[in-house]
């Protein structure tokens, strides 16, 4: 993916091998999200250029270990951290939305 998109979230939730790249100056993340972006970069999910992403995936394909990489503990841990933060995959989503609405409404009381 060439930017942080819904499709990226969906492929991460479905646990499909996912590579993304974007120029951090054009698609900047919030300051508090940058540690997660660093983790995604460290494990090879996020790259700062299409060329880097292409080189990475070509190497994995040449070595015939794309799935070994994807299902490694480091990559899966980073994927889970991303999903926990951005993909809302927990079963208590409705309950958490109601709690958040209550929190927001109390700001206007």
Backbone atoms as SQL, in Angstrom:
CREATE TABLE atoms (id INTEGER PRIMARY KEY, chain TEXT, resi INTEGER, resn TEXT, atom TEXT, x REAL, y REAL, z REAL);
INSERT INTO atoms VALUES
  (1, 'A', 1, 'UNK', 'N', 0.835, -1.172, 0.000),
  (2, 'A', 1, 'UNK', 'CA', 0.000, 0.000, 0.000),
  (3, 'A', 1, 'UNK', 'C', 0.879, 1.234, 0.000),
  (4, 'A', 2, 'UNK', 'N', 0.477, 2.218, -0.739),
  (5, 'A', 2, 'UNK', 'CA', 1.300, 3.417, -0.867),
  (6, 'A', 2, 'UNK', 'C', 0.880, 4.529, 0.108),
  (7, 'A', 3, 'UNK', 'N', -0.080, 4.244, 0.966),
  (8, 'A', 3, 'UNK', 'CA', -0.455, 5.164, 2.042),
  (9, 'A', 3, 'UNK', 'C', -1.242, 4.388, 3.083),
  (10, 'A', 4, 'UNK', 'N', -1.403, 4.961, 4.255),
  (11, 'A', 4, 'UNK', 'CA', -2.094, 4.303, 5.356),
  (12, 'A', 4, 'UNK', 'C', -3.583, 4.279, 5.050),
  (13, 'A', 5, 'UNK', 'N', -4.078, 3.151, 4.587),
  (14, 'A', 5, 'UNK', 'CA', -5.439, 3.064, 4.070),
  (15, 'A', 5, 'UNK', 'C', -6.259, 2.015, 4.809),
  (16, 'A', 6, 'UNK', 'N', -7.556, 2.055, 4.558),
  (17, 'A', 6, 'UNK', 'CA', -8.452, 1.039, 5.110),
  (18, 'A', 6, 'UNK', 'C', -8.065, -0.338, 4.596),
  (19, 'A', 7, 'UNK', 'N', -7.666, -0.428, 3.337),
  (20, 'A', 7, 'UNK', 'CA', -7.268, -1.721, 2.774),
  (21, 'A', 7, 'UNK', 'C', -6.083, -2.308, 3.534),
  (22, 'A', 8, 'UNK', 'N', -5.165, -1.452, 3.966),
  (23, 'A', 8, 'UNK', 'CA', -4.034, -1.928, 4.759),
  (24, 'A', 8, 'UNK', 'C', -4.527, -2.517, 6.074),
  (25, 'A', 9, 'UNK', 'N', -5.458, -1.804, 6.719),
  (26, 'A', 9, 'UNK', 'CA', -6.022, -2.322, 7.969),
  (27, 'A', 9, 'UNK', 'C', -6.691, -3.672, 7.746),
  (28, 'A', 10, 'UNK', 'N', -7.455, -3.780, 6.659),
  (29, 'A', 10, 'UNK', 'CA', -8.168, -5.020, 6.374),
  (30, 'A', 10, 'UNK', 'C', -7.203, -6.182, 6.147),
  (31, 'A', 11, 'UNK', 'N', -6.130, -5.960, 5.388),
  (32, 'A', 11, 'UNK', 'CA', -5.193, -7.055, 5.140),
  (33, 'A', 11, 'UNK', 'C', -4.442, -7.435, 6.410),
  (34, 'A', 12, 'UNK', 'N', -4.168, -6.464, 7.269),
  (35, 'A', 12, 'UNK', 'CA', -3.511, -6.777, 8.540),
  (36, 'A', 12, 'UNK', 'C', -4.444, -7.597, 9.432),
  (37, 'A', 13, 'UNK', 'N', -5.716, -7.223, 9.479),
  (38, 'A', 13, 'UNK', 'CA', -6.687, -7.973, 10.279),
  (39, 'A', 13, 'UNK', 'C', -6.851, -9.389, 9.744),
  (40, 'A', 14, 'UNK', 'N', -6.875, -9.528, 8.422),
  (41, 'A', 14, 'UNK', 'CA', -7.016, -10.861, 7.817),
  (42, 'A', 14, 'UNK', 'C', -5.723, -11.666, 7.891),
  (43, 'A', 15, 'UNK', 'N', -4.664, -11.048, 8.413),
  (44, 'A', 15, 'UNK', 'CA', -3.367, -11.690, 8.580),
  (45, 'A', 15, 'UNK', 'C', -2.773, -12.140, 7.245),
  (46, 'A', 16, 'UNK', 'N', -2.902, -11.271, 6.240),
  (47, 'A', 16, 'UNK', 'CA', -2.303, -11.507, 4.934),
  (48, 'A', 16, 'UNK', 'C', -0.968, -10.774, 4.877),
  (49, 'A', 17, 'UNK', 'N', 0.045, -11.359, 4.265),
  (50, 'A', 17, 'UNK', 'CA', 1.313, -10.643, 4.152),
  (51, 'A', 17, 'UNK', 'C', 1.080, -9.239, 3.577),
  (52, 'A', 18, 'UNK', 'N', 1.530, -8.253, 4.303),
  (53, 'A', 18, 'UNK', 'CA', 1.240, -6.855, 3.969),
  (54, 'A', 18, 'UNK', 'C', 2.525, -6.054, 3.976),
  (55, 'A', 19, 'UNK', 'N', 2.741, -5.327, 2.902),
  (56, 'A', 19, 'UNK', 'CA', 3.843, -4.377, 2.823),
  (57, 'A', 19, 'UNK', 'C', 3.265, -3.027, 2.481),
  (58, 'A', 20, 'UNK', 'N', 3.775, -2.010, 3.103),
  (59, 'A', 20, 'UNK', 'CA', 3.331, -0.669, 2.780),
  (60, 'A', 20, 'UNK', 'C', 4.534, 0.243, 2.692),
  (61, 'A', 21, 'UNK', 'N', 4.350, 1.295, 1.966),
  (62, 'A', 21, 'UNK', 'CA', 5.409, 2.289, 1.843),
  (63, 'A', 21, 'UNK', 'C', 4.769, 3.639, 1.596),
  (64, 'A', 22, 'UNK', 'N', 5.323, 4.644, 2.175),
  (65, 'A', 22, 'UNK', 'CA', 4.951, 6.011, 1.855),
  (66, 'A', 22, 'UNK', 'C', 6.023, 6.937, 2.397),
  (67, 'A', 23, 'UNK', 'N', 6.107, 8.075, 1.774),
  (68, 'A', 23, 'UNK', 'CA', 7.043, 9.095, 2.190),
  (69, 'A', 23, 'UNK', 'C', 6.505, 9.703, 3.482),
  (70, 'A', 24, 'UNK', 'N', 7.246, 9.602, 4.583),
  (71, 'A', 24, 'UNK', 'CA', 6.742, 10.106, 5.865),
  (72, 'A', 24, 'UNK', 'C', 6.534, 11.624, 5.873),
  (73, 'A', 25, 'UNK', 'N', 7.142, 12.337, 4.938),
  (74, 'A', 25, 'UNK', 'CA', 6.924, 13.781, 4.874),
  (75, 'A', 25, 'UNK', 'C', 5.593, 14.114, 4.201),
  (76, 'A', 26, 'UNK', 'N', 5.089, 13.197, 3.369),
  (77, 'A', 26, 'UNK', 'CA', 3.809, 13.415, 2.693),
  (78, 'A', 26, 'UNK', 'C', 2.639, 12.795, 3.448),
  (79, 'A', 27, 'UNK', 'N', 2.899, 11.693, 4.142),
  (80, 'A', 27, 'UNK', 'CA', 1.860, 10.966, 4.876),
  (81, 'A', 27, 'UNK', 'C', 2.333, 10.810, 6.315),
  (82, 'A', 28, 'UNK', 'N', 2.378, 11.897, 7.020),
  (83, 'A', 28, 'UNK', 'CA', 2.915, 11.891, 8.369),
  (84, 'A', 28, 'UNK', 'C', 1.922, 11.303, 9.372),
  (85, 'A', 29, 'UNK', 'N', 2.443, 10.548, 10.318),
  (86, 'A', 29, 'UNK', 'CA', 1.642, 10.015, 11.408),
  (87, 'A', 29, 'UNK', 'C', 1.724, 10.969, 12.587),
  (88, 'A', 30, 'UNK', 'N', 0.723, 10.886, 13.442),
  (89, 'A', 30, 'UNK', 'CA', 0.771, 11.654, 14.685),
  (90, 'A', 30, 'UNK', 'C', 2.016, 11.260, 15.479),
  (91, 'A', 31, 'UNK', 'N', 2.474, 12.176, 16.282),
  (92, 'A', 31, 'UNK', 'CA', 3.686, 11.939, 17.072),
  (93, 'A', 31, 'UNK', 'C', 3.544, 10.693, 17.951),
  (94, 'A', 32, 'UNK', 'N', 2.370, 10.516, 18.566),
  (95, 'A', 32, 'UNK', 'CA', 2.184, 9.368, 19.466),
  (96, 'A', 32, 'UNK', 'C', 2.076, 8.040, 18.724),
  (97, 'A', 33, 'UNK', 'N', 1.902, 8.061, 17.405),
  (98, 'A', 33, 'UNK', 'CA', 1.816, 6.828, 16.616),
  (99, 'A', 33, 'UNK', 'C', 3.167, 6.432, 16.023),
  (100, 'A', 34, 'UNK', 'N', 4.135, 7.317, 16.067),
  (101, 'A', 34, 'UNK', 'CA', 5.428, 7.044, 15.431),
  (102, 'A', 34, 'UNK', 'C', 6.171, 5.836, 16.010),
  (103, 'A', 35, 'UNK', 'N', 6.085, 5.551, 17.314),
  (104, 'A', 35, 'UNK', 'CA', 6.745, 4.331, 17.799),
  (105, 'A', 35, 'UNK', 'C', 6.210, 3.064, 17.112),
  (106, 'A', 36, 'UNK', 'N', 4.913, 3.017, 16.850),
  (107, 'A', 36, 'UNK', 'CA', 4.351, 1.863, 16.158),
  (108, 'A', 36, 'UNK', 'C', 4.841, 1.810, 14.712),
  (109, 'A', 37, 'UNK', 'N', 4.925, 2.939, 14.058),
  (110, 'A', 37, 'UNK', 'CA', 5.444, 2.984, 12.696),
  (111, 'A', 37, 'UNK', 'C', 6.893, 2.492, 12.673),
  (112, 'A', 38, 'UNK', 'N', 7.656, 2.862, 13.676),
  (113, 'A', 38, 'UNK', 'CA', 9.040, 2.393, 13.785),
  (114, 'A', 38, 'UNK', 'C', 9.078, 0.866, 13.918),
  (115, 'A', 39, 'UNK', 'N', 8.189, 0.305, 14.726),
  (116, 'A', 39, 'UNK', 'CA', 8.128, -1.153, 14.883),
  (117, 'A', 39, 'UNK', 'C', 7.773, -1.812, 13.554),
  (118, 'A', 40, 'UNK', 'N', 6.788, -1.265, 12.845),
  (119, 'A', 40, 'UNK', 'CA', 6.404, -1.826, 11.542),
  (120, 'A', 40, 'UNK', 'C', 7.576, -1.763, 10.568),
  (121, 'A', 41, 'UNK', 'N', 8.352, -0.696, 10.635),
  (122, 'A', 41, 'UNK', 'CA', 9.532, -0.565, 9.776),
  (123, 'A', 41, 'UNK', 'C', 10.591, -1.589, 10.155),
  (124, 'A', 42, 'UNK', 'N', 10.808, -1.745, 11.438),
  (125, 'A', 42, 'UNK', 'CA', 11.848, -2.662, 11.931),
  (126, 'A', 42, 'UNK', 'C', 11.598, -4.102, 11.482),
  (127, 'A', 43, 'UNK', 'N', 10.323, -4.519, 11.429),
  (128, 'A', 43, 'UNK', 'CA', 10.026, -5.904, 11.041),
  (129, 'A', 43, 'UNK', 'C', 9.808, -6.068, 9.539),
  (130, 'A', 44, 'UNK', 'N', 9.810, -4.957, 8.785),
  (131, 'A', 44, 'UNK', 'CA', 9.711, -5.056, 7.328),
  (132, 'A', 44, 'UNK', 'C', 8.327, -4.854, 6.755),
  (133, 'A', 45, 'UNK', 'N', 7.349, -4.479, 7.562),
  (134, 'A', 45, 'UNK', 'CA', 6.004, -4.221, 7.037),
  (135, 'A', 45, 'UNK', 'C', 5.947, -2.845, 6.388),
  (136, 'A', 46, 'UNK', 'N', 6.561, -1.856, 7.016),
  (137, 'A', 46, 'UNK', 'CA', 6.543, -0.484, 6.505),
  (138, 'A', 46, 'UNK', 'C', 7.906, -0.103, 5.928),
  (139, 'A', 47, 'UNK', 'N', 7.862, 0.570, 4.785),
  (140, 'A', 47, 'UNK', 'CA', 9.064, 1.075, 4.122),
  (141, 'A', 47, 'UNK', 'C', 8.823, 2.521, 3.725),
  (142, 'A', 48, 'UNK', 'N', 9.893, 3.284, 3.624),
  (143, 'A', 48, 'UNK', 'CA', 9.760, 4.698, 3.286),
  (144, 'A', 48, 'UNK', 'C', 9.798, 4.974, 1.794),
  (145, 'A', 49, 'UNK', 'N', 9.945, 3.927, 0.975),
  (146, 'A', 49, 'UNK', 'CA', 9.902, 4.114, -0.481),
  (147, 'A', 49, 'UNK', 'C', 9.428, 2.829, -1.141),
  (148, 'A', 50, 'UNK', 'N', 8.875, 2.981, -2.322),
  (149, 'A', 50, 'UNK', 'CA', 8.449, 1.831, -3.089),
  (150, 'A', 50, 'UNK', 'C', 9.621, 0.944, -3.468),
  (151, 'A', 51, 'UNK', 'N', 10.760, 1.570, -3.727),
  (152, 'A', 51, 'UNK', 'CA', 11.957, 0.802, -4.088),
  (153, 'A', 51, 'UNK', 'C', 12.395, -0.096, -2.935),
  (154, 'A', 52, 'UNK', 'N', 12.410, 0.448, -1.724),
  (155, 'A', 52, 'UNK', 'CA', 12.770, -0.360, -0.552),
  (156, 'A', 52, 'UNK', 'C', 11.784, -1.518, -0.366),
  (157, 'A', 53, 'UNK', 'N', 10.495, -1.243, -0.510),
  (158, 'A', 53, 'UNK', 'CA', 9.481, -2.300, -0.366),
  (159, 'A', 53, 'UNK', 'C', 9.665, -3.368, -1.439),
  (160, 'A', 54, 'UNK', 'N', 9.918, -2.944, -2.681),
  (161, 'A', 54, 'UNK', 'CA', 10.115, -3.899, -3.778),
  (162, 'A', 54, 'UNK', 'C', 11.356, -4.757, -3.533),
  (163, 'A', 55, 'UNK', 'N', 12.432, -4.149, -3.106),
  (164, 'A', 55, 'UNK', 'CA', 13.650, -4.913, -2.810),
  (165, 'A', 55, 'UNK', 'C', 13.408, -5.917, -1.698),
  (166, 'A', 56, 'UNK', 'N', 12.681, -5.499, -0.680),
  (167, 'A', 56, 'UNK', 'CA', 12.391, -6.379, 0.448),
  (168, 'A', 56, 'UNK', 'C', 11.570, -7.591, -0.003),
  (169, 'A', 57, 'UNK', 'N', 10.494, -7.337, -0.721),
  (170, 'A', 57, 'UNK', 'CA', 9.626, -8.450, -1.132),
  (171, 'A', 57, 'UNK', 'C', 10.323, -9.354, -2.138),
  (172, 'A', 58, 'UNK', 'N', 11.107, -8.777, -3.038),
  (173, 'A', 58, 'UNK', 'CA', 11.846, -9.603, -3.998),
  (174, 'A', 58, 'UNK', 'C', 12.827, -10.520, -3.291),
  (175, 'A', 59, 'UNK', 'N', 13.499, -10.007, -2.270),
  (176, 'A', 59, 'UNK', 'CA', 14.433, -10.841, -1.499),
  (177, 'A', 59, 'UNK', 'C', 13.693, -11.984, -0.811),
  (178, 'A', 60, 'UNK', 'N', 12.543, -11.673, -0.203),
  (179, 'A', 60, 'UNK', 'CA', 11.771, -12.720, 0.473),
  (180, 'A', 60, 'UNK', 'C', 11.295, -13.776, -0.530),
  (181, 'A', 61, 'UNK', 'N', 10.892, -13.350, -1.709),
  (182, 'A', 61, 'UNK', 'CA', 10.431, -14.298, -2.727),
  (183, 'A', 61, 'UNK', 'C', 11.593, -15.137, -3.251),
  (184, 'A', 62, 'UNK', 'N', 12.747, -14.522, -3.472),
  (185, 'A', 62, 'UNK', 'CA', 13.926, -15.263, -3.929),
  (186, 'A', 62, 'UNK', 'C', 14.343, -16.316, -2.912),
  (187, 'A', 63, 'UNK', 'N', 14.261, -15.965, -1.653),
  (188, 'A', 63, 'UNK', 'CA', 14.637, -16.887, -0.576),
  (189, 'A', 63, 'UNK', 'C', 13.524, -17.894, -0.281),
  (190, 'A', 64, 'UNK', 'N', 12.374, -17.702, -0.918),
  (191, 'A', 64, 'UNK', 'CA', 11.208, -18.560, -0.721),
  (192, 'A', 64, 'UNK', 'C', 10.799, -18.619, 0.751),
  (193, 'A', 65, 'UNK', 'N', 10.864, -17.462, 1.420),
  (194, 'A', 65, 'UNK', 'CA', 10.490, -17.462, 2.840),
  (195, 'A', 65, 'UNK', 'C', 9.535, -16.321, 3.201),
  (196, 'A', 66, 'UNK', 'N', 8.710, -15.932, 2.257),
  (197, 'A', 66, 'UNK', 'CA', 7.745, -14.873, 2.528),
  (198, 'A', 66, 'UNK', 'C', 6.839, -15.243, 3.698),
  (199, 'A', 67, 'UNK', 'N', 6.300, -16.444, 3.686),
  (200, 'A', 67, 'UNK', 'CA', 5.368, -16.839, 4.750),
  (201, 'A', 67, 'UNK', 'C', 6.096, -17.081, 6.070),
  (202, 'A', 68, 'UNK', 'N', 7.334, -17.552, 5.997),
  (203, 'A', 68, 'UNK', 'CA', 8.124, -17.708, 7.225),
  (204, 'A', 68, 'UNK', 'C', 8.320, -16.340, 7.869),
  (205, 'A', 69, 'UNK', 'N', 8.676, -15.340, 7.047),
  (206, 'A', 69, 'UNK', 'CA', 8.821, -13.977, 7.555),
  (207, 'A', 69, 'UNK', 'C', 7.510, -13.490, 8.159),
  (208, 'A', 70, 'UNK', 'N', 6.410, -13.618, 7.402),
  (209, 'A', 70, 'UNK', 'CA', 5.138, -13.058, 7.847),
  (210, 'A', 70, 'UNK', 'C', 4.667, -13.667, 9.162),
  (211, 'A', 71, 'UNK', 'N', 4.850, -14.965, 9.322),
  (212, 'A', 71, 'UNK', 'CA', 4.364, -15.624, 10.528),
  (213, 'A', 71, 'UNK', 'C', 5.403, -15.690, 11.647),
  (214, 'A', 72, 'UNK', 'N', 6.520, -14.985, 11.482),
  (215, 'A', 72, 'UNK', 'CA', 7.510, -14.928, 12.562),
  (216, 'A', 72, 'UNK', 'C', 6.901, -14.180, 13.750),
  (217, 'A', 73, 'UNK', 'N', 7.402, -14.452, 14.924),
  (218, 'A', 73, 'UNK', 'CA', 6.851, -13.844, 16.142),
  (219, 'A', 73, 'UNK', 'C', 6.973, -12.313, 16.113),
  (220, 'A', 74, 'UNK', 'N', 8.103, -11.791, 15.629),
  (221, 'A', 74, 'UNK', 'CA', 8.291, -10.338, 15.581),
  (222, 'A', 74, 'UNK', 'C', 7.257, -9.663, 14.677),
  (223, 'A', 75, 'UNK', 'N', 7.044, -10.230, 13.500),
  (224, 'A', 75, 'UNK', 'CA', 6.092, -9.639, 12.543),
  (225, 'A', 75, 'UNK', 'C', 4.676, -9.758, 13.083),
  (226, 'A', 76, 'UNK', 'N', 4.323, -10.914, 13.619),
  (227, 'A', 76, 'UNK', 'CA', 2.974, -11.094, 14.151),
  (228, 'A', 76, 'UNK', 'C', 2.721, -10.195, 15.356),
  (229, 'A', 77, 'UNK', 'N', 3.722, -9.993, 16.175),
  (230, 'A', 77, 'UNK', 'CA', 3.574, -9.092, 17.320),
  (231, 'A', 77, 'UNK', 'C', 3.337, -7.658, 16.845),
  (232, 'A', 78, 'UNK', 'N', 4.083, -7.231, 15.837),
  (233, 'A', 78, 'UNK', 'CA', 3.893, -5.886, 15.279),
  (234, 'A', 78, 'UNK', 'C', 2.522, -5.758, 14.635),
  (235, 'A', 79, 'UNK', 'N', 2.102, -6.795, 13.923),
  (236, 'A', 79, 'UNK', 'CA', 0.786, -6.790, 13.273),
  (237, 'A', 79, 'UNK', 'C', -0.320, -6.678, 14.319),
  (238, 'A', 80, 'UNK', 'N', -0.217, -7.453, 15.391),
  (239, 'A', 80, 'UNK', 'CA', -1.228, -7.400, 16.449),
  (240, 'A', 80, 'UNK', 'C', -1.263, -6.014, 17.098),
  (241, 'A', 81, 'UNK', 'N', -0.087, -5.427, 17.334),
  (242, 'A', 81, 'UNK', 'CA', -0.035, -4.084, 17.932),
  (243, 'A', 81, 'UNK', 'C', -0.731, -3.077, 17.022),
  (244, 'A', 82, 'UNK', 'N', -0.495, -3.177, 15.722),
  (245, 'A', 82, 'UNK', 'CA', -1.153, -2.286, 14.765),
  (246, 'A', 82, 'UNK', 'C', -2.668, -2.492, 14.796),
  (247, 'A', 83, 'UNK', 'N', -3.095, -3.749, 14.753),
  (248, 'A', 83, 'UNK', 'CA', -4.537, -4.048, 14.752),
  (249, 'A', 83, 'UNK', 'C', -5.195, -3.589, 16.041),
  (250, 'A', 84, 'UNK', 'N', -4.536, -3.799, 17.168),
  (251, 'A', 84, 'UNK', 'CA', -5.094, -3.355, 18.447),
  (252, 'A', 84, 'UNK', 'C', -5.284, -1.843, 18.470),
  (253, 'A', 85, 'UNK', 'N', -4.352, -1.132, 17.866),
  (254, 'A', 85, 'UNK', 'CA', -4.401, 0.324, 17.896),
  (255, 'A', 85, 'UNK', 'C', -5.353, 0.911, 16.850),
  (256, 'A', 86, 'UNK', 'N', -5.410, 0.298, 15.653),
  (257, 'A', 86, 'UNK', 'CA', -6.106, 0.949, 14.542),
  (258, 'A', 86, 'UNK', 'C', -7.232, 0.146, 13.896),
  (259, 'A', 87, 'UNK', 'N', -7.351, -1.129, 14.196),
  (260, 'A', 87, 'UNK', 'CA', -8.313, -1.932, 13.444),
  (261, 'A', 87, 'UNK', 'C', -9.550, -2.354, 14.230),
  (262, 'A', 88, 'UNK', 'N', -9.598, -2.085, 15.518),
  (263, 'A', 88, 'UNK', 'CA', -10.795, -2.389, 16.304),
  (264, 'A', 88, 'UNK', 'C', -11.283, -3.822, 16.126),
  (265, 'A', 89, 'UNK', 'N', -10.431, -4.790, 16.417),
  (266, 'A', 89, 'UNK', 'CA', -10.768, -6.188, 16.180),
  (267, 'A', 89, 'UNK', 'C', -11.249, -6.927, 17.429),
  (268, 'A', 90, 'UNK', 'N', -11.294, -6.248, 18.552),
  (269, 'A', 90, 'UNK', 'CA', -11.732, -6.925, 19.775),
  (270, 'A', 90, 'UNK', 'C', -13.241, -7.113, 19.773),
  (271, 'A', 91, 'UNK', 'N', -13.693, -8.103, 20.495),
  (272, 'A', 91, 'UNK', 'CA', -15.105, -8.449, 20.517),
  (273, 'A', 91, 'UNK', 'C', -15.993, -7.477, 21.260),
  (274, 'A', 92, 'UNK', 'N', -15.417, -6.583, 22.055),
  (275, 'A', 92, 'UNK', 'CA', -16.228, -5.670, 22.860),
  (276, 'A', 92, 'UNK', 'C', -16.341, -4.284, 22.215),
  (277, 'A', 93, 'UNK', 'N', -16.322, -4.230, 20.894),
  (278, 'A', 93, 'UNK', 'CA', -16.335, -2.955, 20.183),
  (279, 'A', 93, 'UNK', 'C', -17.560, -2.115, 20.546),
  (280, 'A', 94, 'UNK', 'N', -18.750, -2.729, 20.534),
  (281, 'A', 94, 'UNK', 'CA', -19.973, -1.990, 20.851),
  (282, 'A', 94, 'UNK', 'C', -19.936, -1.390, 22.244),
  (283, 'A', 95, 'UNK', 'N', -19.487, -2.159, 23.184),
  (284, 'A', 95, 'UNK', 'CA', -19.396, -1.679, 24.570),
  (285, 'A', 95, 'UNK', 'C', -18.418, -0.514, 24.672),
  (286, 'A', 96, 'UNK', 'N', -17.283, -0.632, 23.998),
  (287, 'A', 96, 'UNK', 'CA', -16.285, 0.442, 24.049),
  (288, 'A', 96, 'UNK', 'C', -16.796, 1.708, 23.368),
  (289, 'A', 97, 'UNK', 'N', -17.574, 1.581, 22.294),
  (290, 'A', 97, 'UNK', 'CA', -18.163, 2.760, 21.644),
  (291, 'A', 97, 'UNK', 'C', -19.121, 3.466, 22.603),
  (292, 'A', 98, 'UNK', 'N', -19.951, 2.694, 23.285),
  (293, 'A', 98, 'UNK', 'CA', -20.881, 3.297, 24.232),
  (294, 'A', 98, 'UNK', 'C', -20.142, 4.021, 25.357),
  (295, 'A', 99, 'UNK', 'N', -19.052, 3.409, 25.850),
  (296, 'A', 99, 'UNK', 'CA', -18.262, 4.064, 26.890),
  (297, 'A', 99, 'UNK', 'C', -17.665, 5.373, 26.372),
  (298, 'A', 100, 'UNK', 'N', -17.171, 5.346, 25.152),
  (299, 'A', 100, 'UNK', 'CA', -16.557, 6.543, 24.564),
  (300, 'A', 100, 'UNK', 'C', -17.603, 7.646, 24.359),
  (301, 'A', 101, 'UNK', 'N', -18.792, 7.268, 23.905),
  (302, 'A', 101, 'UNK', 'CA', -19.867, 8.249, 23.717),
  (303, 'A', 101, 'UNK', 'C', -20.237, 8.877, 25.056),
  (304, 'A', 102, 'UNK', 'N', -20.333, 8.049, 26.092),
  (305, 'A', 102, 'UNK', 'CA', -20.614, 8.577, 27.430),
  (306, 'A', 102, 'UNK', 'C', -19.527, 9.551, 27.878),
  (307, 'A', 103, 'UNK', 'N', -18.263, 9.199, 27.612),
  (308, 'A', 103, 'UNK', 'CA', -17.165, 10.098, 27.980),
  (309, 'A', 103, 'UNK', 'C', -17.291, 11.432, 27.249),
  (310, 'A', 104, 'UNK', 'N', -17.563, 11.380, 25.953),
  (311, 'A', 104, 'UNK', 'CA', -17.668, 12.590, 25.166),
  (312, 'A', 104, 'UNK', 'C', -18.867, 13.440, 25.598),
  (313, 'A', 105, 'UNK', 'N', -20.000, 12.766, 25.848),
  (314, 'A', 105, 'UNK', 'CA', -21.188, 13.517, 26.222),
  (315, 'A', 105, 'UNK', 'C', -21.009, 14.202, 27.571),
  (316, 'A', 106, 'UNK', 'N', -20.227, 13.578, 28.461),
  (317, 'A', 106, 'UNK', 'CA', -20.009, 14.199, 29.767),
  (318, 'A', 106, 'UNK', 'C', -19.183, 15.484, 29.645),
  (319, 'A', 107, 'UNK', 'N', -18.448, 15.633, 28.560),
  (320, 'A', 107, 'UNK', 'CA', -17.685, 16.871, 28.346),
  (321, 'A', 107, 'UNK', 'C', -18.598, 18.059, 28.078),
  (322, 'A', 108, 'UNK', 'N', -19.810, 17.781, 27.629),
  (323, 'A', 108, 'UNK', 'CA', -20.734, 18.856, 27.261),
  (324, 'A', 108, 'UNK', 'C', -21.856, 19.059, 28.274),
  (325, 'A', 109, 'UNK', 'N', -21.789, 18.367, 29.391),
  (326, 'A', 109, 'UNK', 'CA', -22.800, 18.536, 30.441),
  (327, 'A', 109, 'UNK', 'C', -22.566, 19.765, 31.256);
